[in-house]
Amino acid sequence: LTGIRAIVRNYTREAGVRKLEQKIAGVCRKIARNVAAGKKAKVTITNHTVATYLGPPVYQDDDMPTIPRVGIALGLAWTPVGGETLIIESTWMPGKGNLIVTGQLGDVMKESARIALSYLRANAELYGFDLAKLGDRDLHIHIPEGATPKDGPSAGVTLTTSLASLFSGKKVRVDICMTGEVTLTGNVLPVGGIREKIVAARRYGINNIIMPEANEKDLYFVPDHIKKQLKFHFVKTVDEVLKIAFADDAKHKTRARVKRLG
C-alpha cells in the first residue's frame, strides 16, 4: 500500500488513473524481467523501493513551506490534470511604486494582483498598514515554477493574504491554504475546481482550507473520506480570510463559519 501511495504522490498528476495504471504496469514488467533472470520471485514494493523501478520522483513536495514566513501564502489551483497547491511570495524594495508580477501569470491573475493591492491600499487604515512610503518602493509578487503558465481569478484571496502579510509583518499559517476571487470592495466570490483543489490540499497534508461560502455546495462532489480529514473555513469577505490566515490571529474569533465534516 505504501508503494501505491508513493506512485500516486510522486509519479502521477492526473484527474483519472490512466497514468497510475501505466506506472504500476511498468513496475510489474521490471519485476517480471528480474524473475525471468533468476532473481527472487517475491518482491514487496514500498515507498522506499519504488524509485528502484521508476527512477527518481517526478513530483516533489519538499518545496512546501514548513515554517510561517512574512509575505508567503498558500493557495490552491485547478489544472487539466487535477488540483495543485500554489505558493505566492511577496516582497518590496526601494523603487518608484511599481507592481512587478512574475511566474508566467496570465492577464486575469495579473488583474487579481492589482485588485488585491488596491483593496489593501484603500483599507490601509482599517488594517493598520503604514503605506506612506509605498511610492518609494516597488512591490514584487512571484509564484514559483515560472515555466508553468498560470491564470484565473481564484488566487485573489491568496494574493491579498500574501500582500497583507508583507504590509503588516504578520506571518501566514503554513497549515492552511485558500481559494477564492476577491473584489475591490473585499468580497470573496465563488470559484471552480473545488473538488480537485481539496484533493490536492489533502495530498500535501494541509488540513485547513479557506474557501468562499458560496462554494460550500460543491463539497457534495468531494469523497467523504477526504472531507472527514479536513476543516473548512467558509468566508464572505477578505476581513474574515485575514483573521484566519495570520499565525498570530489563529486563535482569534472570526465571523467565518468553520465546519468539520464527519
Secondary structure, 3 states (H helix, E strand, C coil): CHHHHHHHHHHCCCCCCHHHHHHHHHHHHHHHHHHHCCCCCCCCCCCCCHHHHHCCCCCCCCCCCCCCCECEEEEEEEECCEEEEEEEEEEEEECCCCEEEECCECHHHHHHHHHHHHHHHHCHHHHCCCCCCHHHEEEEEECCCCCCCECCCCCHHHHHHHHHHHHHCCEECCCEEECCEECCCCEEECCCCHHHHHHHHHHCCCCEEEEEHHHHHHHHHCCHHHHCCCEEEEECEHHHHHHHHEHHHCCCCCCCEEEECC
